[in-house]
């Protein structure tokens, strides 16, 4: 089976921006990564990769993060 094409630089940059926004919101709320993970049920390694922009979260995962932070989803993907 052939490999899927690598994401272009714009996709990678946007993924990093989303991760940075998630981190900013979390820090603004004085939450730790373990706080968010405990509330959302997301593995801390996975969550860390999302904040670092190394992972593309599913929409369901973004919703779980937003719910854990008690913020609208749009707050995380500005």
Rosetta blueprint (number, residue, H / E / L):
1 X L
2 X L
3 X L
4 X L
5 X L
6 X L
7 X L
8 X L
9 X H
10 X H
11 X H
12 X H
13 X H
14 X H
15 X H
16 X H
17 X H
18 X H
19 X H
20 X H
21 X H
22 X H
23 X H
24 X H
25 X H
26 X H
27 X H
28 X H
29 X L
30 X L
31 X L
32 X L
33 X H
34 X H
35 X H
36 X H
37 X H
38 X H
39 X H
40 X H
41 X L
42 X L
43 X L
44 X H
45 X H
46 X H
47 X H
48 X H
49 X H
50 X H
51 X H
52 X L
53 X L
54 X L
55 X L
56 X L
57 X L
58 X L
59 X H
60 X H
61 X H
62 X H
63 X H
64 X H
65 X H
66 X H
67 X H
68 X H
69 X H
70 X L
71 X L
72 X L
73 X H
74 X H
75 X H
76 X H
77 X L
78 X L
